[in-house]
Amino acid sequence: MARIISIANQKGGVGKTTTAINLAACLGQLDKRVLLIDMDPQGNAGRGLGFDVTAQNETIYDVLMGRLPLKKAIHVTDFKGVKLVCSNIRLAQLEAYLYANPSAKPFYLLKDALSKCADDFDYVIIDCPPSLGLLSINSMTASNSVLVPVQCEYFAMEAVAAMLSSIANIQKELNPTLNIAGFLLTMYDSSTQLGNEIAGEIRRLFKENALYTSIPRNQSVAEAQAHHLPITYFRSTSKGGLAYANLAKELLEHEQK
């Protein structure tokens, strides 16, 4: 059975999609079978792997609407061990549809879809949208754990507090086995006082849930995105490439404990 990890934070611009793409690629390079599911209507996880998501007719939207099984929406990528379920702007219609046509289990749509093919993978990585709405709730309800990217900036702790509240509600109402895979510091610049203060506060408050690995500000990561490549395929020895490789190894080690 796959380990299912949602990458979530209701705050935008914290590195969720970048982390989803690069974590999936690094796990694939470690001989893991990985499925990356894009649950963000922006569709950037698919774009980051070189797909024209606007042209895709078999997406996670069609799966959640019950129009096709998840297996029919899975695409093979150019990257070792990694398969993809795309998203595009049509996914934004899902919440409105469900509110207008109430489902008996609106929060279990993704979990039910995954149950039919989770055995085909070692890891499922879910890229959540920057909100705590129906799409993120579906993602975390389907997951074993949540990885929370935390940008080293002023409003980081406010976003973390909101995420913790949301995770607690999901644990109580929908998924009692959901746990926190870790808080991941992103865009970390050790040369700045603010970066070090945020990092210290996260590690002080969350102790073992604060991942040892942090993702530095690194131009190579942005350049890799522009080339539609994971950083490990673009410049693996860059600071960003090494950090994401370390993140994958740290998560694997954590799972084995």
C-alpha positions as CSV (number, residue, x, y, z in Angstrom):
1,M,0.0,0.0,0.0
2,A,1.3,3.4,-1.0
3,R,2.3,6.1,1.6
4,I,0.1,9.1,0.6
5,I,1.5,12.5,1.5
6,S,-0.3,15.8,1.0
7,I,1.8,18.9,0.5
8,A,-0.3,21.6,1.9
9,N,-0.3,25.2,3.2
10,Q,-3.2,27.6,2.7
11,K,-0.7,30.3,2.1
12,G,0.5,30.7,-1.5
13,G,4.0,31.1,-2.7
14,V,5.6,28.9,-0.1
15,G,7.0,26.2,-2.4
16,K,4.2,23.6,-2.4
17,T,4.4,22.7,-6.1
18,T,8.1,23.0,-6.3
19,T,8.4,20.6,-3.4
20,A,5.8,18.2,-4.8
21,I,7.6,18.0,-8.2
22,N,11.1,17.7,-6.7
23,L,10.2,15.3,-3.9
24,A,8.4,13.0,-6.4
25,A,11.5,13.0,-8.7
26,C,13.9,12.4,-5.9
27,L,11.9,9.5,-4.6
28,G,11.7,8.1,-8.1
29,Q,15.5,8.2,-8.4
30,L,15.6,6.2,-5.2
31,D,13.8,3.4,-7.0
32,K,10.4,4.2,-5.6
33,R,7.2,4.0,-7.7
34,V,5.6,7.5,-7.3
35,L,2.3,9.0,-8.4
36,L,2.1,12.8,-8.3
37,I,-1.5,14.1,-8.2
38,D,-2.1,17.7,-9.0
39,M,-5.1,18.9,-6.9
40,D,-4.5,22.6,-7.7
41,P,-6.6,24.1,-10.6
42,Q,-3.6,26.1,-11.6
43,G,-2.1,22.9,-13.0
44,N,1.5,23.8,-12.3
45,A,2.7,20.4,-11.2
46,G,1.9,19.1,-14.6
47,R,3.5,22.1,-16.3
48,G,6.6,21.6,-14.2
49,L,7.0,18.1,-15.6
50,G,6.6,19.3,-19.2
51,F,2.9,18.7,-19.8
52,D,0.5,21.0,-21.7
53,V,-2.2,20.8,-19.0
54,T,-4.7,22.9,-20.9
55,A,-4.9,20.2,-23.6
56,Q,-5.5,17.4,-21.2
57,N,-9.0,15.9,-21.2
58,E,-8.4,13.2,-18.7
59,T,-7.6,14.9,-15.4
60,I,-8.2,14.7,-11.7
61,Y,-11.4,16.7,-12.3
62,D,-12.8,13.9,-14.4
63,V,-11.9,11.4,-11.8
64,L,-13.5,13.3,-8.9
65,M,-16.6,13.9,-11.0
66,G,-16.9,10.1,-11.5
67,R,-16.4,10.2,-15.2
68,L,-13.4,7.9,-15.3
69,P,-11.3,5.7,-12.9
70,L,-8.1,7.2,-11.6
71,K,-6.0,4.6,-13.6
72,K,-7.3,6.2,-16.8
73,A,-6.0,9.6,-15.9
74,I,-2.4,8.5,-15.0
75,H,0.3,9.7,-17.4
76,V,3.8,8.4,-17.7
77,T,6.5,11.1,-17.3
78,D,10.0,11.4,-18.6
79,F,11.4,11.0,-15.1
80,K,12.3,7.7,-13.5
81,G,9.6,6.1,-11.4
82,V,7.2,9.1,-11.6
83,K,3.7,9.1,-13.0
84,L,1.3,12.0,-13.0
85,V,-2.4,12.9,-12.8
86,C,-2.8,16.3,-14.3
87,S,-5.1,19.2,-13.3
88,N,-6.3,22.3,-15.1
89,I,-8.7,25.2,-14.6
90,R,-11.7,22.9,-14.9
91,L,-11.0,21.6,-11.4
92,A,-12.1,25.0,-10.1
93,Q,-15.6,24.0,-11.1
94,L,-15.7,21.1,-8.7
95,E,-16.5,22.9,-5.5
96,A,-19.4,24.9,-7.1
97,Y,-20.8,21.7,-8.6
98,L,-20.7,19.8,-5.3
99,Y,-22.3,22.7,-3.4
100,A,-25.1,22.7,-6.0
101,N,-25.4,18.9,-6.1
102,P,-24.5,17.7,-2.6
103,S,-22.7,14.4,-2.6
104,A,-23.2,11.8,0.2
105,K,-19.4,11.8,0.7
106,P,-17.9,15.0,-0.7
107,F,-14.7,14.8,1.3
108,Y,-13.9,11.2,0.3
109,L,-13.9,11.5,-3.5
110,L,-10.1,11.3,-3.8
111,K,-9.8,8.6,-1.1
112,D,-12.3,6.4,-2.9
113,A,-10.5,7.0,-6.3
114,L,-7.1,6.2,-4.8
115,S,-8.3,3.0,-3.1
116,K,-8.5,1.2,-6.5
117,C,-4.9,1.8,-7.5
118,A,-2.8,2.7,-4.4
119,D,-1.1,-0.7,-4.4
120,D,0.5,0.2,-7.7
121,F,2.8,2.8,-6.0
122,D,5.1,3.2,-3.1
123,Y,4.3,6.9,-2.7
124,V,1.5,9.2,-3.7
125,I,2.4,12.9,-3.5
126,I,-0.5,15.3,-3.6
127,D,0.0,18.9,-4.5
128,C,-2.7,20.9,-2.7
129,P,-4.1,24.3,-3.7
130,P,-3.3,27.4,-1.6
131,S,-6.5,27.1,0.4
132,L,-8.2,25.0,3.0
133,G,-11.3,24.3,0.9
134,L,-12.8,21.1,-0.5
135,L,-9.8,20.2,-2.6
136,S,-7.3,20.3,0.2
137,I,-9.8,18.6,2.6
138,N,-10.2,15.7,0.0
139,S,-6.4,15.5,-0.2
140,M,-5.8,15.3,3.5
141,T,-8.7,12.9,4.0
142,A,-7.0,10.5,1.5
143,S,-3.5,10.9,3.0
144,N,-1.4,9.2,5.6
145,S,0.4,12.4,6.4
146,V,0.8,16.1,5.6
147,L,4.1,17.8,4.7
148,V,3.8,21.6,5.4
149,P,6.2,23.9,3.5
150,V,6.9,27.0,5.6
151,Q,8.5,30.0,3.9
152,C,11.0,31.8,6.2
153,E,9.1,35.1,6.2
154,Y,7.1,37.3,8.6
155,F,3.7,35.7,8.3
156,A,4.9,32.1,8.5
157,M,3.7,31.3,12.0
158,E,0.2,32.6,11.3
159,A,-0.1,30.2,8.3
160,V,1.3,27.3,10.4
161,A,-1.3,28.0,13.1
162,A,-4.1,27.8,10.5
163,M,-2.7,24.6,9.1
164,L,-2.5,23.0,12.5
165,S,-6.2,23.9,13.2
166,S,-7.3,22.5,9.8
167,I,-5.3,19.2,10.3
168,A,-6.8,18.8,13.8
169,N,-10.3,19.2,12.4
170,I,-9.7,16.6,9.7
171,Q,-8.2,14.2,12.3
172,K,-11.3,14.7,14.4
173,E,-14.0,14.5,11.7
174,L,-12.6,12.7,8.7
175,N,-9.2,11.0,9.0
176,P,-8.1,10.1,12.6
177,T,-4.9,8.4,11.3
178,L,-3.6,11.6,9.6
179,N,-0.2,12.7,10.9
180,I,2.3,15.4,10.2
181,A,5.2,14.3,8.0
182,G,7.0,17.5,9.0
183,F,7.3,21.2,8.6
184,L,9.7,22.0,5.8
185,L,11.5,25.3,5.8
186,T,11.6,26.8,2.3
187,M,13.4,29.7,0.7
188,Y,15.7,29.6,3.7
189,D,18.5,32.1,3.7
190,S,20.8,31.5,6.7
191,S,22.5,34.8,6.2
192,T,19.4,36.8,7.2
193,Q,18.3,37.4,10.8
194,L,14.6,36.9,9.9
195,G,15.3,33.6,8.2
196,N,17.2,32.3,11.3
197,E,14.5,33.6,13.7
198,I,11.7,31.8,11.8
199,A,13.8,28.6,11.5
200,G,14.6,28.7,15.2
201,E,10.9,29.3,16.2
202,I,9.6,26.4,14.0
203,R,12.2,24.0,15.4
204,R,11.6,25.2,19.0
205,L,7.8,24.8,18.7
206,F,7.6,21.6,16.7
207,K,10.7,19.8,17.6
208,E,10.7,16.3,16.0
209,N,8.0,17.5,13.5
210,A,10.4,20.2,12.2
211,L,12.4,18.5,9.4
212,Y,16.2,18.6,9.6
213,T,16.3,19.4,5.9
214,S,15.6,22.9,4.8
215,I,15.3,24.2,1.2
216,P,17.5,27.2,0.5
217,R,16.9,30.1,-1.8
218,N,18.6,28.9,-5.0
219,Q,18.5,30.2,-8.5
220,S,18.9,26.8,-10.0
221,V,15.5,25.7,-8.7
222,A,13.8,28.6,-10.5
223,E,15.8,27.8,-13.7
224,A,14.8,24.2,-13.5
225,Q,11.1,25.2,-13.4
226,A,11.6,27.4,-16.5
227,H,13.0,24.3,-18.3
228,H,10.1,22.1,-17.0
229,L,12.5,19.8,-15.2
230,P,12.9,18.7,-11.6
231,I,16.0,20.2,-10.1
232,T,17.7,16.8,-9.8
233,Y,17.5,16.4,-13.6
234,F,18.6,20.0,-14.3
235,R,21.4,20.6,-11.8
236,S,21.5,17.9,-9.2
237,T,24.6,19.2,-7.4
238,S,23.2,22.7,-6.9
239,K,22.2,23.6,-3.3
240,G,18.6,23.1,-4.2
241,G,19.2,19.8,-5.9
242,L,21.1,18.5,-2.9
243,A,18.4,19.8,-0.5
244,Y,15.6,18.0,-2.2
245,A,17.6,14.8,-2.5
246,N,18.2,15.0,1.3
247,L,14.5,15.7,1.9
248,A,13.5,12.5,0.1
249,K,16.1,10.5,2.1
250,E,15.0,12.0,5.4
251,L,11.3,11.1,4.7
252,L,12.3,7.6,3.8
253,E,14.3,7.3,7.0
254,H,11.4,8.7,9.0
255,E,9.1,6.1,7.5
256,Q,11.4,3.3,8.5
257,K,11.5,4.2,12.2
